Every structure is written in structure tokens, then in C-alpha cells.
Amino acid sequence: MSLYEKIVNGEEKVSLIGLGYVGMPIAVSFAKQVDVIGFDVNTEKIELYKKGIDPTREVGDEVISNTTVEFTSDEKRLREAKFHIVAVPTPVKEDRTPDLTPLQSASRTLGKNLTKGSIVVFESTVYPGVTEDICVPILEKESGLTYGIDFKVGYSPERINPGDKDHRLETIIKVVAGMDQETLDIVAKVYELVVDAGVYRAESIKVAEAAKVIENSQRDINIAFMNELSIIFNKMDIDTKAVLDAAGTKWNFLKFSPGLVGGHCIGVDPYYLTYKAEQMGYYSQIILSGRKINDDMGKYVAESIVKKMIKANKQINGSRVAIFGVTFKENCPDVRNTKVIDVINELEEYGVDVKVVDPLADKDDLWDEYRINPSEVHEIKEMDAVIFAVPHDEFRSISLEDVKKMYRASVSKYMNYEVLNEIAAASEITIKDTNNVLMDIKGIFNRREAEEAGFMYWRL
């Protein structure tokens, strides 16, 4: 009887190592079909799951309350499973080189508890070769077992889109790979239990690793092009969204839009590919150029805000600015590698007092990562500028009339005119009458309505 048959019959279990935004939904999906052990080293997270609380908001409290996943932080329980899925993050270090520490640590933990006849499937995004050249030796060393004889390995890159209720594990074709044909067959059949869209069998583990890392690199490059267009069109005083709407009427025009590119995938994965390329003696031109544009967008947005405030005759040092949205993307509580932080940091260097509003952001992570305590919407008053940085659905119910109430009763806060005009001349801008500065980065509001309502409006 194959391992797949034993899993289906309830004789063997599936384990998930890493229960974050990716691993937890996978565990929950598999638990609808087979017995699942959900392991994470974060004991606080495990306790929340046991209480029926979903801090990721990916599946919701009700689903967590009713799932049959056996949540645990006891690594020895991994010995009860034979099919292991590793879904831990793969970030980059400050020098933008791959940080494989979480993956190596997970491999060591699993290795200590690996039993004969097991299959280990890695889902973490990596450069080609990591699974076989880095993870497998760790598994062998810690377990004392022999790769290919006592245990086998597969790879199936995650494609879950956090915060997206349409593109889920079940609805996205799953790429799978195995060290040999037998492993590939079992891995494919196991994933077919939960993936309604079906699976794609890649030629090898390295092919599957490469496929994943270029998916996000391609998206990163396309968004970088949109961001560059936005910079150009803003200089021409042309609305970028209007241009893209017009161009988008052509059947083969790719519908991307400008924005702040952060998170743990698009803003990270390209560096994994270029790192490996450099090891092979090739230095990327297109990929890293796109990355540079996207990495610099936070600074560009902040500088654009300051210029608009100068036009509005507002003193910059000591001014008050509210930013709505701090997560890396809409409708998601994840604040890891969010580029909104770049906007905040840049504004604070100008002496701006920044208030952050985000009802979705994980407050603990926000404090631990960035030392930010978010404000409530009703606390936003006496502002000099308001920025909508992330288009959460909750923000779309805020009207322009609501936004107007957030500004100073008297919006003028004049500087010395000699200094003001010097700054204006250096920035190549023209001083205008005082206005309520509204920065709508992703275009939540209608531009014409905002301008007719008296806002000094700007978006990418």
C-alpha cells in the first residue's frame, strides 16, 4: 500500500510545519480530507488557533474553531506523520541576500523527528537548488536517515495570495515536483485531494523552484514599469490611471498598476533569483533595475507629498499627516516588508508627525516590527495632509466629506515666504492657495470629485 493510500485511509497523517498566512490555510484544507498535525514554534499563535482565533484572517475564526487540525508547538508530534509540508517564510537580509535561517531551522526541527518512509515537501520560495543542496543535507544529518532510501523529497511552491478570497489553494493550479517518479506521483495525488484546479507535474525540483521565483519576478518588473510611467506622467501633469484605462482597451495590453511593492513575495523573490545568478557569474540588468525602481517608490511618494504641502503653503516641520493603511497589501493584516514604512520614515525625517490608521493590521507585529501604535479613525483631526496608502475595503466607505473633517479648521500654516519661495524654486513647483492635501496612492476616490470638493489631490 502506498503512502498516499495510507493517508487517505487514515493510517498516516500529514504535517504542516509553519502555520502562517500560507501554511495555516493549507493545513485547514487538508484537514477536510485527512488527518493533519499543524506545527509552529510560535506558542502564542498555536494557543490562538486552539481557541478558534485566526490572527491571519485568511480563513476566519469560525473555520479555525471547527477544523480538525491538531495544532501543536511540540516538535515530537511530527513523528506521528509521514507526509510533511514545510511552509516557512524565506525573507532577505538587510544586504538583500537570501535569509534561509527559517528554512534551515525548520529542516533541523523536522530532521530530528523524521521517520523512515517519509516524504518531505517544501513550499517556501527559494532559488533553484536550495531544496536538494541545502535542505536535504540538514534532514540527513539530523535524522541519520539516507536521502532517496529512507526518506524522499518533493517541492510544491505556494501560490496562495494573502487577502484574496478568490485565488485560494483550491482554485489555483498547483505545481508539484518530486525527486523521482514515484515521489512525484504520491505528491501529486496528495495535493489533488484539496486542489480542485488540479496539479501541474514539473520536470524536476529545480524546475519547480525556478518557476516559482520567476512568477513574482515577472510581476515585480511589470509593476516597476507602471511606477516608472507614473513618475514620468506626473511630471507631465497627466493622470496615470486615465492613461492606463485608455491603453487597457487593447486586447493584449497587460493590466498592471503602479504602487508600493512590499510583502514577503514580490518584494523579496527577485533577490533570490539574482543572488543565484551572481553566484553563477551573471549580473542581472532588468530584474534589479525593476527592483530599484520599486524599492525607491516610498521615498518618491513621500517627496511628492512634501511638494504638495509646500504648494498648499504649509509648514513641513511640525506638520501633521495621517496615513490610512500600513499593511503590505489591501484586505490583509500582514505588515511584513511593507513599503508604507518607507513613506513614514521619509516624512519623519522632514519633521512630520505621522499618525497611522489601519484596523486590519496586526497590532502586535506593527509594534514589534516598527514601534507603531495605530490610531482610530475618530482620532484623526487637525491634519495638514491625509494619505490613503492601502485600499482596504473598509476605507472605501469613507466619503470625501468624512475626509474633510480630518483637516485643521484653518488649514493655513504659513512659513516665512522667503524660505517658502526658495524651497518652491528648488523643487520646481508653483505656490498655490491653501488646500486640503489628499494623497490617494491607489485611487480609492474619484479624482474629479475630489478636486471639485476643493482637495489638492494626487495619486500614482
N, C-alpha and C positions, 0 to 999 in steps of 0.2 A: 504494500500500500504506500502510495507517495505521500510526501509531506502535505501536499495540497489536500488530498483526501482525508488525512488525519485532522487537518484544521477544520474542514467542512463538517466532519463527523463529531467534532468536539473533543477529540483525543489530544490535540495540541493547541497551543494558544499563540496569538500574535502579540508582540510587544511594540509599543511606541516609545522611543527614547527622545524626550524633548516635547513638552506639551505647550508650545507657544501658539502663535497665530496660525502656524501651518500644522504642527503635529497634533494639536488637540482636535481640530475638525476631522483629521484622518482617523484618529482613534475612535471618535464618536461614530463615524460612518462604518468602520469595520465592525464595531460592536453590535450593529444592527444585524450582522450576519454570522459573526463568530465570537469566540471568547477573546477578550483583549485586556492586556495589562498596560496601563498608562503610567510611564515613569518620568519623573522630573526631579532634579536635585533641589529645586526651589520648594521647600516645605510649605511656605506660606501659600504659594499658588496651589499646591496639592490640597491643602485644607479648604481653600475657597471652592475648588472643584467638588470636594466631598460634601460641602454644604449646599451644592447646587448653584453656585455663583460663577458666572462666566466673565472674568475680567477682560477678555479679549473682545467680547460681544460678537464673536464670529458665528456662534450657533444659538446663543441665548440661554438664560437661566433655566427655562423650562426644559429644554433639551438636555442640559447638563444634569438636572435633577432626576431625569428619567433614564439616562444612559446606563448601560450595564458595564461600562469601562471600570476596571478595578484600578483606581488611582492610588499611586504609591510613590514614596521617596526612598523606599527600601530597595537598594540595588540587587539584593539577593533574590528578590522575587522574579528577576529577569530569567532566572534558571528554570522557571516554570514554562517558558516559551521557547519555541523552536524557530519561529519566523520573526525576525527583528527588523524594525524600520527605524532608522536614525534620522531625525528631523531637527537638527540643532542649527542655530544661525552661523553664518560664515561672514563675519564683518571684515573691515580693513583696519589696519593700524593708522596712526597719525601720519606716517610717511606714505600712506595709501598702498601699502603692500598687504597681501592676504594675511589675515589673522586666523590661523587654523586651530587656535587654542581650544575653542569649544568642541570642535570636531575630534581633535586628538583626545581630549578629556573624556568625551562620550565613548570613543573607541576603547580607551583604557577601562572604563567602568564596565562596558559590555564584555570586553575580553575576559575580565575576571570572573564573569558569570556565564560565559559561553559554554554550551554543551555540545557533544558530538551530534552530528546530523542537522545542525542549524544552518539557516540561510540568513545572511545579514544584507539588508537593502539600504543603501544610503540615499537620502533625498536632498541633502544640503547642496547648494550651488558651489561648485568648485571648478578649478581649471582642469583640463584633461590630464589624467594620470594620478590625481590625488587618491582616489579610491584604492587603486591597486598598489601604488608606490608608497603611500603614507599610512592609510588606514589599515590595510591588510597586515603589514608587519607588526603593528601595535596589537591587533587582535591575536596574532600568532604568539607574540611574546607574552602577553598577559594570560592567555588561556592555556598555553602549552600544547595547543592543537595545531594540526597541519592544514594549511590552506589547500583547498581542492580535494582533500581526502576526508578530513574530519568536519570541515565546515565549508560553505561556499558563499559567494558574494554576488550581489546584483546592484544595479543603480537605477533609480527612477526619479528624475528631477521633479521637484514640486512645481506646480503651475497655479496654485491657489492664489487668488487675487484678494488680499485682505480688504474687507469692507464692501466687497462686490457680492451681492446676493444672487446674481445671475450666473456668473462664471465660477462654479464651485468644483470640488473634486469630482463629483458625479457627472458633471456636464462638459468637462474638458478632456480631450483625448490624452491618455497617459502614455508617455514614452517610458518603455521598460528595457532593461538590458541585463544580461547575466554573463558570468564568467565562462559558461559553456551552454550547450543547447538544452540540457536537462534543467539547469538552473533557470534559464530564460523561460522555459515552458511553465515551471512552477510559479515563478514571479508573475508572469503574465496572467495565469489563471487566478492567482490570489487577488490581484488588483481588479480583474474582471468581475469579482464579486461585488465591488462597490462603484466601479466606474461605468456608468451607463453609456457614455460616449465611446467606450472601447479603448483598446490599447494599441500602441504602435511599437513593434519589436525592432529596436535599433540593432545594428550590426555588432556593436561591441560596447563595453562600458565607456571607453574613451569617446566614442561617437556620441553617446547619450550625454556625457559630461559637456562635450563641446556644443551640442545642440542647445542645451540649457543656457550656457554662458553667452551664446550669441543672440538668443531671443531678447534678452534685456539690453544687450549692447546695441542691437539694431534700433530698439525703441529710444534708447538714450540719444543716439545720433540724430534720429528724426526730430525729437523734441529740441535738441540743440539747434537744428536748422530753424525751427519755428522761433526759438528765442533770439537767434541772430536776426531773423526777419523783423521781429518785434522791435529790436534796438534800432534797426535801420528805418522802419516806418515811423517810429516815434520821433526820430529826427526830422522826418519829412512831414510831421503832423498829419499822418494818415492812420486811421484806425485799423489795427492789425486784424481784429476779428472780422471786420467788414471785408477786408481783402480775402481772408481765408474762406468766408462764406461764399464769396463770388467765385473763387478758384475751385471750391469744392463742388461746384455744379458739373465739373468734368468727371466722367465716369472713372478715370484711373488716377485721380488726384488723391493722395494719401491724407486722410483727415486727422492730422495731429494738431495740437495747440500748444502755445508757449506756456511756461510755468516753472515753478520751483521744483527741481527734481531731487528728491531725497529718498528716505526709506532704506530698507535693508536689501533691496534687489537692484533696481535700475541705477541707483547712485553708487552701487558697490561692485556689481558683477563685472563691468567693463575692466576694472582694475585687475581682476583675477586673470582675464584673458591677456591683457597687455603685460602683466608680470611674467606669465609663462612664455610669451613671445620674446620678451627681452632675454630670458634665460636661454632661448634658442638663437639669440643674436639678431632678432628683428625688432626694430623700434617703431611702434605704431605711429601713424600720422593722422588718419581720420578719427580713430576711436578716441585718442587722447585729446584731439582738438575739440571734439564734441564734449568730452568731459570737462575741459577747461571752461568752455562757454557756460555749461550748466552749473559748475561749481562757483562761478563768479556772479550768478544771477541774483543772489541775495544782496550782494554789495550794490549791484546795479539798481535793484528795486529801492533800496534804502536811499541811495543818492538821488533817485528820481523823486522820492517823497520829499527830501530836503529841498530840492529845487522848487517843487510845487509850493512848499510852505514859504519859501522866500518870495515867490511870486505873490503869495497871499499876504505879504507884509508881516509875517510872523517871525518873532524871535525864535531861533532854533534852540540855543542853550536854555534849558529850563522849560521847554515846551512839553506838552502832554499829548501822547499818542496812544490810541487803543488799537490793538491788533486782534481781530476775530479769527481764530483758528491757528493752532500751533502744531497739529499732527502732521505727519509727512504726506497724508492724502485725506480726501474727504471721507466722512462717514466711517472713520476708523480711529480707535483710541491710541494707536501706536505712534510714539513720538521719537522713535529711534532714527537718528540721522536725518531729522527734519531740517530743511533748509530755511524754514521760517526763523530759526535761531540765528542764522546769518544776518537776517534783516534786523532782528532785535539787537544783536551785538553791535552792528554798524551804527544804528540810531543812538545807542547808548554812548558810543564814542563821541557823538556830536553833543552829548549832554542832554539827550531827550529822555524824559521819564516815560517808560513804556508800560502799559497795562495790557495783560493778555486775557482774553476770554475764549474758553473752549470747554463746553460742557461734556464733550466726548473724550478729551484727552485723559489718559491715565495719570491721575494726580500724583501718585507715588513716584512713578517713573519721571514725571515732569520735574519733581523736586530733586530726586536722586541724580538725574542726568544734568539738569540745567539750573537748579536752585530757583525755580519759578513757582510761585503760588498764584494760580489763576484767579481772576475776579469774576463776579457775576455780572450779567448784562445790566442790571439795575444800578450797579455801582459805577458804570461808565458815564461820567459827567464832566463838564468843563474841559473838554478835549480841544486840542488845536488841529488834530487830524485823526481820521478813522481809517483803518486799513482792514479790508476783508481779504485775508490771505488764503484761507481754505474754504471751499464752497460746501460746507456741511449742509445737509438738507434742513437742519434746524435753523440755519441762518437765513434760509430763503423766505421764511415767514416774517422777517424783519423788513418793515417798509422804510422808504426814504424819509417819511415823516418821523418814524421812530429814530432814525439815524440823526436827523436834525437836532433832536433833543439832547444829543450827546455832546454837543459843542458848547464852548463858552457862550454865555449870554451876550457878551461883547467879544466878538472873535478877534478884534484887533489887539495886537500886542507889538507895538511898533519898536523897531530898532532905531538907532541913530542912522539918519538917512544917508550920510556919507558912507558909513560902513555897509549899509544895505545895498547901495548902488555899486560899491566896489565888488561885493560878492556876486551881485547880479551880472555885472560886466564880465567877471571871471568865469561865470557859469554859462555865459552867452544866453541869458534869459531876459525877459522883459517884465518889469514890475506891473502887477495888475491890482485892482481893488481887492480888498479883503474878501475872502471866500471861505466856505467850509470845504476843507480839503478831504476828498474821498478817494482812496486808492482801492480799486476793485480788481485785484490781481487776476482773477479767473472769470470776471464778467458775470457776477451774480445779478447785478442790476442792469436796467436798460440805460444805455449811455445818454440817449437824447432826453429821457425823462429826468435823469439825474442833473444834467446841465440846465434843463428848463426850471428845475427846482432850486437852482442857484448854487449847486455844488461845483467846486473845481475838481473835475473828475479825471481819473487816469486809470488805465489798465494795460496789461501786457498786450 
